[in-house]
Amino acid sequence: MLDHINLDWPSNTGTGIINHGPSNDPQVFNITMNVACQCGSIAFRTPTPAPVAVYLCHCNECRRQSSSAFGVSATFPAADLPPLSDPALRARLGVWSRATKSGTTIDCYFCKTCGARIVHHGRSAQGVARPTANIKGGLIEGLSLEGASHIWTREAVVPIPAGAVSWPESPPPA
């Protein structure tokens, strides 16, 4: 069934559709997921078939950034993440950096054409880059929110589902 995979994605057709055969689970074939901004100018594959974690963040910053009730972020290893490791792709991104309440800095990468937020990559107070980065969830084709953790729930404007994994602020370090 691997011959049905569109290996030419990303393309200018805008479809980004991959036929995984009888299963739509990318992990079955160890296939990474497609990521694309709203205009398609930024398109790449995730560095791993699935994220390390998925967070639904209810903080004021994520609500403002997403223009929604919460932001969705999928955590991946930063080392091989195309927006951070591919100079040609990186040249098409703008960056806005902001300080966090804990004293760290988040570099927020966005498409220079459509303005869609693509990746957040944190740095310690000493400027050391974190080993992971967060791709904005709405850009990832086929991202499952099953098992996602709710964070910064003390600032939530929507109810948190009963039984959901949640933290009033950031989750504890892994």
C-alpha positions as CSV (number, residue, x, y, z in Angstrom):
1,M,0.0,0.0,0.0
2,L,3.0,2.4,0.3
3,D,2.8,3.0,-3.4
4,H,-0.4,5.0,-2.8
5,I,1.4,7.6,-0.7
6,N,1.7,11.0,-2.4
7,L,5.5,11.4,-2.0
8,D,5.5,14.7,-3.9
9,W,3.7,16.5,-1.0
10,P,4.0,19.4,-0.3
11,S,3.0,20.6,-3.7
12,N,1.3,23.7,-5.2
13,T,-2.0,21.8,-5.6
14,G,-2.9,22.5,-2.0
15,T,-4.5,19.1,-1.4
16,G,-1.9,17.6,0.8
17,I,-3.8,14.3,0.8
18,I,-2.0,11.1,1.6
19,N,-3.6,7.7,1.2
20,H,-2.2,5.5,3.9
21,G,-4.0,2.5,2.6
22,P,-6.3,0.6,4.9
23,S,-5.3,2.6,7.9
24,N,-5.3,6.4,8.3
25,D,-2.9,6.1,11.2
26,P,0.5,7.5,10.1
27,Q,2.3,5.5,12.8
28,V,1.3,2.3,11.1
29,F,3.7,3.1,8.3
30,N,6.1,5.3,10.3
31,I,5.0,8.2,8.0
32,T,5.2,11.8,9.2
33,M,2.3,14.3,9.1
34,N,1.8,17.2,6.7
35,V,2.0,20.7,8.0
36,A,0.9,23.8,6.0
37,C,0.0,27.4,6.7
38,Q,-3.2,29.0,5.5
39,C,-1.7,30.2,2.2
40,G,0.5,27.1,1.6
41,S,3.7,29.1,1.4
42,I,5.0,27.2,4.4
43,A,4.7,23.4,4.1
44,F,6.7,20.6,5.5
45,R,6.4,17.2,7.3
46,T,6.8,16.7,11.0
47,P,10.1,15.2,12.1
48,T,8.4,12.2,13.7
49,P,5.2,10.3,12.9
50,A,3.5,11.6,16.1
51,P,4.0,14.4,18.5
52,V,5.6,13.8,21.9
53,A,2.6,15.5,23.5
54,V,-0.4,17.6,22.5
55,Y,-1.5,20.5,24.7
56,L,-4.7,22.5,24.7
57,C,-3.6,25.8,26.3
58,H,-6.1,28.1,27.9
59,C,-3.7,30.9,28.8
60,N,-4.5,34.5,27.8
61,E,-1.6,34.6,25.4
62,C,-2.7,31.4,23.5
63,R,-6.2,32.6,23.3
64,R,-5.1,35.9,21.8
65,Q,-2.7,34.2,19.4
66,S,-5.3,31.7,18.2
67,S,-8.3,34.1,18.3
68,S,-10.1,31.2,20.0
69,A,-11.0,29.8,23.4
70,F,-7.7,27.9,23.6
71,G,-4.6,27.2,21.5
72,V,-3.5,23.8,20.3
73,S,0.2,22.9,20.3
74,A,1.9,19.6,19.3
75,T,5.3,19.0,20.7
76,F,8.1,17.6,18.5
77,P,11.9,17.3,18.7
78,A,13.3,20.6,17.6
79,A,16.6,19.3,16.1
80,D,15.1,18.1,12.8
81,L,12.1,20.4,12.6
82,P,12.2,21.9,9.1
83,P,11.2,25.5,10.0
84,L,14.2,25.6,12.4
85,S,16.7,23.5,10.4
86,D,16.0,24.4,6.7
87,P,17.4,27.8,5.8
88,A,15.2,28.2,2.7
89,L,12.1,27.5,4.7
90,R,13.3,29.6,7.6
91,A,13.8,32.6,5.2
92,R,10.0,32.6,4.5
93,L,9.2,32.9,8.2
94,G,9.1,36.0,10.5
95,V,9.8,35.7,14.2
96,W,8.3,37.5,17.1
97,S,9.8,36.8,20.5
98,R,8.1,37.3,23.9
99,A,9.1,36.8,27.5
100,T,7.1,34.4,29.6
101,K,5.9,34.7,33.2
102,S,8.6,32.2,34.2
103,G,11.5,34.3,32.8
104,T,12.0,32.2,29.6
105,T,11.6,33.4,26.0
106,I,9.4,32.0,23.3
107,D,10.3,32.6,19.7
108,C,7.1,32.6,17.7
109,Y,7.6,31.8,14.0
110,F,4.9,32.8,11.5
111,C,4.4,32.8,7.7
112,K,5.5,36.1,6.2
113,T,2.7,35.8,3.6
114,C,-0.5,34.9,5.4
115,G,0.6,35.6,9.0
116,A,-0.3,32.1,10.3
117,R,1.6,31.1,13.4
118,I,3.7,28.0,12.7
119,V,6.0,27.1,15.5
120,H,6.9,28.2,19.0
121,H,10.4,27.4,20.3
122,G,11.4,28.2,23.8
123,R,14.7,29.4,25.3
124,S,15.8,29.3,28.9
125,A,16.5,32.5,30.8
126,Q,20.2,31.9,29.8
127,G,19.2,31.7,26.1
128,V,19.6,27.9,25.7
129,A,17.1,26.5,23.2
130,R,14.8,23.8,24.4
131,P,15.1,20.4,22.8
132,T,11.5,20.4,21.7
133,A,9.3,22.9,19.8
134,N,5.6,23.3,19.4
135,I,3.9,23.2,16.0
136,K,0.5,24.9,16.0
137,G,-2.1,22.1,16.0
138,G,-4.5,23.6,13.4
139,L,-1.8,23.3,10.8
140,I,-1.1,19.6,11.2
141,E,-3.2,17.4,8.9
142,G,-4.7,14.5,10.8
143,L,-3.5,15.5,14.3
144,S,-5.5,13.7,16.9
145,L,-6.6,15.5,20.0
146,E,-7.3,12.3,21.8
147,G,-5.4,12.2,25.1
148,A,-4.4,15.9,24.8
149,S,-3.6,17.7,28.1
150,H,-5.3,20.9,29.1
151,I,-2.9,23.5,30.5
152,W,-3.4,26.9,32.1
153,T,-6.9,25.9,33.0
154,R,-7.0,28.6,35.7
155,E,-7.5,31.1,32.8
156,A,-10.0,28.9,30.8
157,V,-13.1,30.4,29.4
158,V,-14.6,27.1,28.4
159,P,-15.3,24.1,30.7
160,I,-12.6,21.4,30.9
161,P,-14.0,17.9,30.2
162,A,-14.4,15.8,33.2
163,G,-11.5,13.3,33.6
164,A,-9.2,15.2,31.2
165,V,-5.6,15.5,32.1
166,S,-5.1,19.1,33.1
167,W,-3.0,21.6,35.1
168,P,-3.9,25.0,36.4
169,E,-0.7,26.4,34.8
170,S,2.2,24.7,32.9
171,P,2.6,21.0,33.3
172,P,5.5,19.8,35.5
173,P,8.9,19.2,33.7
174,A,9.2,15.8,32.2
